[in-house]
């Protein structure tokens, strides 16, 4: 069974760096965001090596 990381605040700062780090290790990521769809989609574009699911919380 593979593990999936749920990362809140992946749009910027520590969450963003964590998401990129996990992606570089071929991890699966869920990017949770509240308002800024544009930034969340930009993070998803950066992390093309992993499965990215964006949900508005």
C-alpha positions in Angstrom: 0.0 0.0 0.0 1.4 3.4 -1.0 1.3 6.4 1.3 -0.2 9.7 0.3 0.8 13.1 1.9 -1.9 15.6 2.6 -0.1 19.0 2.6 -1.9 22.1 3.8 -0.4 25.5 2.9 1.4 24.0 -0.2 0.9 27.3 -2.1 3.9 28.9 -0.4 6.6 28.7 2.2 7.2 25.5 4.2 4.3 23.7 2.8 5.4 24.4 -0.8 8.9 23.2 -0.1 7.6 20.1 1.6 5.4 19.3 -1.4 8.3 19.7 -3.8 10.6 17.5 -1.6 8.0 14.7 -1.4 7.4 14.9 -5.2 11.2 14.6 -5.9 11.1 11.4 -3.9 8.2 10.1 -6.1 5.6 10.6 -3.4 1.9 11.0 -3.9 0.5 14.3 -2.7 -2.8 15.9 -2.0 -2.5 19.7 -2.1 -5.2 21.2 0.2 -6.0 24.9 -0.3 -8.7 27.2 0.9 -9.0 30.2 -1.4 -6.2 30.7 -4.0 -7.0 28.2 -6.8 -4.4 29.9 -9.1 -1.5 29.2 -6.7 -2.7 25.7 -6.0 -2.8 24.9 -9.7 0.7 26.4 -10.1 2.0 24.1 -7.4 0.3 21.2 -9.2 2.0 22.2 -12.4 5.3 22.2 -10.6 4.7 18.7 -9.2 4.1 16.8 -12.4 6.0 13.7 -11.2 3.4 12.9 -8.6 -0.4 12.5 -8.4 -1.8 15.8 -7.3 -5.4 16.2 -6.2 -6.6 19.7 -5.3 -9.6 20.2 -3.0 -11.0 23.5 -1.8 -11.5 23.2 2.0 
